[in-house]
């Protein structure tokens, strides 16, 4: 019988208002420091889009409906040593309501243009992913990670549809 595989399901949302996008600047103590899109773990038994909408609201105060989300792609990070798969479902959010939180839980919120965003300090994996939100079609990023050597064994980016 094969070993059990564990899977974590996460979301990331990029709210877009004209030529500006909303990013949060995470402090070092929150992990993944620097600018990043809002998102987080999908709670059981909510759907992936329900999790994305909830995370957007909790981290920014913005309110979107699942139907407002534009699916852009999946990131998956597979760790063979632990049989763990970490999957991130990525969405562009061009339609929303509400006001930004005055004291957001994950970091300061900033509206910036995509061009400005690419010059901000951010995790390399997010910098790679961010432009893909604004391309036609969807994407798949698949990384197989070697925990012992702390590096990628395989790293694939596919543009789909």
N, C-alpha and C positions, 0 to 999 in steps of 0.2 A: 504494500500500500504506500503511495507517495506521501512525502511529508506535507503537513498542512502549510498552506501559504496564508500569511496575514496580509491584509490590505487596509491602508488608510486612505480615506476619501476626503479631498479638500477642494476648495474653490478659490478663485481670484477674480475680482471684478474691477474693470477700469471704467469709471463713470466719465462720460465725455459731454462737454458743453461747448458746442462750436469747435474752435481750434484748441480748446483747453481740456486737460484731463486732470482727474483728482488722484493725487498720491499721498501717502502718509510717510512721514519721516520717523522711522522706528528708532528709539534710543537703544544703545548697546545692551542694556539689561533686559530688553524684551526679546532678544535673539533676532537674527537676520537684520542687523542695523543698516540704516540708510533708507533711501526712498524705495517704496514698494507699493503695490496695489493692495487694497483691502481684500480680506478673505480669511478663510480658516477652515476648520474641520466641519464636515457634514455630520450632524447629529442623527443617530438612529431614532426613528425610522423615516425622517424627512427625506424628500427627494433631493437630488443634486441641485436643481434650480431653487428649491425652497431654502436650502442651506446657503446658497449664494446670496439670495435676497436678504435672509436674516443677517448674515455676516456684514453685508453692505450697510444695513440699518444700524447694527450694533457698533460698528467701527466708525461710521461717518454721520449717521443721522438721516441719510438719504433713503427714500422709500421708492422701491421699484417693484413691479409685479413680475412673476416668472416670464410672462409673455413679452416683457420689455427687454429681456436679455438676448443678446446675439452671441451664440456659441462660437468661439474662435479656435478652440483646440484643447488638446490634452498634453500634459507633461506626465511622464511616469519615470520614477526612479526605482530600480529593482536592485535589491541587495541579496545575492544568492546565499551568502553566509548565514543570513538570518531568515531566509524565505519571506522577506518583507517587500511589498510593493506599495509605493507612495504615489497616489494619483491626484493630479490637480486639474480640475475642469475650469477653463478660462473663458470669461465672458466680457464682452463690451456692453456697456449700459448707456445707450444714447437717450433714454427717456426716464425721468425720475422726478420726484417731488421732495419737498422737505427742506429743512435748514441744516447746515453743518453743525455738529456738536461743538460746544464751546470748550469742552474738556474731554477730547476723545481718548479712549482707553489704550490704544495701540501706538499713539504718537501724533505729532502735529500734522494737520491736514493742509495741503497746498494745491491750489489750481495752478498748473503750468502748461505751457505748450509742449507738444511732443518733442520738438527740437530742444527746448530748455531741459526737458526731462532727461534726455540722453547725456547731458553734461553734469547731472547731479550724481552724488555718491550713491551707489547702489550695489547690491550683490551681483556678481557676474552672471549668474543664471537668470536674474530678472532683467538685466540689461540686454541679454540675448533674446529673451521672450518678448519684451515690450513692443518692438516694431511689428511683430507678427499680429498684434491686435488690429492693426490698421491696414493689413494687406487683404486682398480678395481671398476668399476661401478659408479653409481651416488648416491647422497645423497639428503635427504630432511630434513631440520630443520624447525620445526613449533613451534613458541612460541606465546602464548596468554598472553598479558601483562595487569596487573592491574595498571593503572596510579595512582590511589589514594594511593595504598599501595607501589607503586614503586617496584613491583616484578612480577615474572612469575606465572600465574595461571596454565598453562599447558606448558610443554616443552618436545617436542618429536624429536628424531633423528632417521631417517630411512635410512638404506642403501638399495639402489635399484639396480637391475640388476647387 
